[in-house]
Amino acid sequence: MTRRARSGPLRRLVVLRHAKSAWPEGVADHERPLANRGRRDAPAAGRALAEADCLPDLALCSTARRARQTWDLASAQWGTPPPVRYDRRLYAADAATLLTVVRETPPEVETLLLLGHNPGLEELVLDLAGDGLDDTLDRLRTKFPTSAIAVLAWYGASWRTLAPAAALLTALTVPRGAKAS
C-alpha cells in the first residue's frame, strides 16, 4: 500500500452555519437576530466543538447580526476564545468568494472556523470534500441546516493551496440546545 506524501501540517476547516434566525417585520436581512431556537442551539454548537477537540486558532465570521450572535454564544462555551475577524465578504457569499477568503488565512493557523450562511457554505464544503467518512457527504447533500458543523481535514503548507476535492469531510453534526421546561 502506498502513502500519499504529505505537503504540510494537518489543517482543519470547521464550517459553522449560523444558528436559527428570526424574521422580524421591517428588519433588513443583514440585521436579523437569532430566534429563540438559535439562542439555544448556538451554545450547543460551541459545546460540540469543544467536546470534539475542534477549537479553532482563528475564526472568520460574517458581519450579519445572526452570525455575530452565533459566534458570541458558541465561543462563550470555551475557556479562551480565539481571535475572530468579521468580514463583510462572508455575508451572502458564494463558494468561490468563501474559498478566496479562506485562502487568505495566515499559514500558522492550523484550524480555521468559518461562520456564515447557506447556500454558499454548503456549496463550499461539497466543492472541497473529495471524500467523506461514513455517510457524511450523503447527509450533507441532503441538508446543511442552521447550526450545522462540517469539519474538513487536509494536509497543506498553506491555506492558499486549498483546492476543490482536496479535503476529507471528517465530521458533520447538527447540535441542538435543550428546550426550556
Secondary structure, 3 states (H helix, E strand, C coil): CCCCCCCCCEEEEEEEECCCECCCCCCCHHHCCECHHHHHHHHHHHHHHHHCCCCCCEEEECCCHHHHHHHHHHHCCCCCCCCEEECHHHCCCCHHHHHHHHCCCCCCCCEEEEEECCCHHHHHHHHHEEEECCCHHHHHHHCCCCCCEEEEEEECCCHHHCCCCCEEEEEEECCCCCCCC
